Amino acid sequence: MSGLQTLEALFLMLLATSGVSSNTTSKTGTAPATNVVVEEPEFTDVIENVTVPAGRNVKLACSVKNLGSYKVAWMHFEQSAILTVHNHVITRNPRISVTHDKHDKHKTWFLHISNVQEEDKGRYMCQINTVTAKTQFGYLHVVVPPNIDDSLSSSDVIVREGSNVTLKCRATGSPTPTVKWKRDDNSKIAINRSLNVLEWEGNSIEITKISRLDMGAYLCIASNGVPPTVSKRIKVSVDFPPMLWIPHQLVGVPLYFNVTLECFTEAHPTSLNYWTRDDGHMIHDSKKYRTESDVGMPVYKTHMLLHIYNIQQTDYGTYKCVAKNPRGETDGTIRLYTSTPPTTSPGPPTTEFYADHWANRNTNDSTAGGLHGHQHGQQHPNSYSVHAVDKNSKYSSNLNEIDRSEQKSFDTNHIYWPPETNRNNQGATATTRNILSIVFSTGLLFLARFSLQ
């Protein structure tokens, strides 16, 4: 027996048990008792197919003319369930109800479903209990906005650099949602060494040999054309031991000048950063020292600075910048040595002029080093640049002794001391001019006396 025949049988049984008798007519349409011709009921309109989002209310209409004493029933075909007969609700589903328009010439029977659920979708059948039952169908489409199932999706993860990581995102909805992946900052996703994409489609994404550059938030975005589109933010943290870059390992500075030493670190989790002297003692802020740690972008980068004021003989020696985190520890060494300050030969420009000039050039150049001032932004006249690298000057730092690989990531702002040779040449020229002037004057005096004799 087909599903339709089963429903018809159930419908007739229901009418019999409920005391509602179906009208029987002859094939000619004549009632046997009165011999009066009665028109058979007919449907006057089709049942419109309806699409509705889950949670809304919906109404299906079945219009019939010449119903007479026949009855109209609503049924859910896929579930083989009789929902209503005439004005009676048969199903136990509290969200189902039925109404009809008594004043309409073509009486319309409305099936109401409130708070529609996904299981309500399917074919709905309106049936008239004639001898050979008359039926028509309408389809209810129920669409469900996407929803991301947290229990089946990845949460924030922490992985070691160089390992593989797989992120999962399971979304439900009707129609079945499409899942796409993007990075929160819109940068590219490095699937592997040869594949970088702005967007990835699929319920999961695997990143092989993850690096610190892959660290950040990833967005799983689910959509199926039914608003709203939903997303889940998954934070990926990549752990690695600290690394150091030292732009200047040898720094020369005269007595009584100020100097700034610097190290660049990368670490995750964030490292504990500090400075020590060669005796291993940690350096704390004081009138002599001031330390800074500037967090960069990305956040695993840090710029370490050590300001040393009013250099004394005891300040020369070795300094270490140290970085520690749970993944490891590293340090770097900077040697501070003495150099002779610029001479103050007669005639402009003076040493003070150049010191002020260089200070003004480098006031805003905190990244490249430059001349570093005091805590309140005031420039000390004896501040000394760790970037004075004129090879012709005996006051320059011996940066040619530093491994160039230590400096490849940094731009150096070269500042030149006034060449001593030029200044000495100027002095020699002045002396020569003075001697020639004296000789010339003496010669003229000798010739005058000779002529008088």
Disulfide bonds with the S-S distance in Angstrom:
Cys62-Cys126 1.94
Cys169-Cys220 1.66
Cys263-Cys321 2.00
